[in-house]
Amino acid sequence: MVIPKTMKGLVLHEDNSIKFEAALPVPEVTFGSAIIRVLATPGNPNLVRMLRSEAGSHAFTQPRPLTPGGYFIGRIVAVGPDATVLSEGQLVLVEHFVRARDDTTVQILWSMHDGNTPATKKLHLAWRNGSYAEYVRAPFENTYALDEKRLCSPVSEGGLGYSFNDLTHFIAQCVPYGGFRSVNLQAGETVVISPATGLFSGAAISVAVAIGANVIAVSRSKDGLAKVKSSFPSIKTVQFTGDNEADTASIIAASGTHAPDVFLDLSPPAATGNDGVTACMMSVRPYGRIVLMGGRGDSNIPMPWPVLLYRNLTIKGGFMYEREDVQQVIRLLEGGQVKLGKENGYEISGTFSLEEWDKCADASLEHIGFGKIVVLNP
Ligand SMILES: NC(=O)c1ccc[n+]([C@@H]2O[C@H](COP(=O)([O-])OP(=O)(O)OC[C@H]3O[C@@H](n4cnc5c(N)ncnc54)[C@H](OP(=O)(O)O)[C@@H]3O)[C@@H](O)[C@H]2O)c1
């Protein structure tokens, strides 16, 4: 494949401005990496909030200049000499949870967070340039071949009819799947998911249903709950009232004969201090499991110590996913158990070119919530 020497891309500068560049150098392939033509990548609202220093958002700490942009759908144009299954021409998903090869506990979120240690910051320097460009050099470990025929050919030909843009909804499914697998959620168990109306929490409902769990979606927004219920009719919904005891009772009542086995939290940073989460935690049965994945900033976990103790509860944090989780969600997607596309509630809320970054950033903040995504097509 002929690879040009220069490419279009966005560059993030020290003052947090993002500028379009028409002739950035195309990265060169190295051992352990692939060069990938970016086809579709989301305009990430959390990145925009960070760059605009919105209240409650995390700080952007990476040294700049760099090309921002996280996960994406692309096509491989070159692979390093040690590639064994990845090859030129493959449609791939690239996810942005990068782990050091010599110590996988050294972790960064590509283009979002360079961690808190000298080791994570060093790792980020090596992988500093992300997907808001025509080409990206990606680590093999983050690059997953997709069955393009199955996913993208028309339904009339046995495919699932997804566009490349539709597939950008995929990563949101991997995050809660990683959380569920980390607490061993089983088919037939009941899981409380809260909140339930966001990009990630809505996706949590999708994967929980796909793996055969019973879902109780708990959130503040009546309209948001109605929307997720229309996409996943089998779920139960409970709207927060602000009275934690009453909300716990409603969740247990919705659970039927058995109290919930698992609770997954995916609150945003803005929910810091909101104690509705307590109502969900208190609903979990003895020996149940709780996994906290939301980016809240609380300094204490709002749960009475004796309840935790006498119920033998497990509470754990959950950051991202394991590589096997991504592989398994790809199988659920290709198998048709996890469904994307407009008819399943996943819309593309706007598409933009690199030159239109400012409009893309505004649209990314405007279109948030379950099933909404704004896409850059470099
Ligand atoms: N651990 C990980 O690996 C990981 C990975 C990705 C994301 N995350 C975290 O997951 C969070 C959720 O992502 P998302 O895209 O689904 O978030 P989101 O769309 O920004 O928000 C999700 C939901 O949170 C509720 N909410 C908003 N403001 C709130 C407030 N002040 N108090 C209480 N609830 C509030 C809303 O639901 P209702 O109005 O219906 O209540 C909203 O729909 C992210 O912000 C990030 O922190 C974690």
The ligand as a Gaussian input file, in Angstrom:
#p B3LYP/6-31G(d) Opt

LIG

0 1
 N      -13.795000       3.286000      35.036000
 C      -13.627000       3.370000      33.743000
 O      -12.855000       2.610000      33.150000
 C      -14.402000       4.373000      32.951000
 C      -14.335000       4.379000      31.552000
 C      -15.108000       5.302000      30.860000
 C      -15.899000       6.215000      31.561000
 N      -15.892000       6.169000      32.923000
 C      -16.694000       7.100000      33.720000
 O      -18.036000       6.923000      33.407000
 C      -18.658000       8.167000      33.489000
 C      -19.969000       8.114000      32.810000
 O      -19.793000       8.205000      31.423000
 P      -21.029000       8.623000      30.529000
 O      -20.494000       8.991000      29.185000
 O      -22.066000       7.582000      30.607000
 O      -21.427000       9.955000      31.350000
 P      -22.452000      11.087000      31.084000
 O      -23.215000      10.781000      29.848000
 O      -21.726000      12.368000      31.188000
 O      -23.364000      10.958000      32.381000
 C      -24.053000       9.808000      32.699000
 C      -25.271000      10.112000      33.505000
 O      -24.913000      10.634000      34.779000
 C      -26.026000      11.295000      35.341000
 N      -25.595000      12.567000      35.900000
 C      -25.133000      13.640000      35.247000
 N      -24.835000      14.629000      36.097000
 C      -25.106000      14.150000      37.339000
 C      -25.036000      14.686000      38.643000
 N      -24.606000      15.952000      38.855000
 N      -25.420000      13.915000      39.686000
 C      -25.843000      12.648000      39.503000
 N      -25.955000      12.097000      38.277000
 C      -25.588000      12.837000      37.226000
 C      -27.001000      11.512000      34.191000
 O      -28.047000      10.554000      34.326000
 P      -29.465000      10.905000      34.978000
 O      -29.717000      12.366000      34.724000
 O      -30.418000      10.008000      34.283000
 O      -29.308000      10.573000      36.427000
 C      -26.183000      11.163000      32.952000
 O      -26.962000      10.651000      31.887000
 C      -17.598000       9.108000      32.908000
 O      -17.811000      10.421000      33.302000
 C      -16.334000       8.555000      33.492000
 O      -16.097000       9.153000      34.730000
 C      -15.173000       5.278000      33.616000

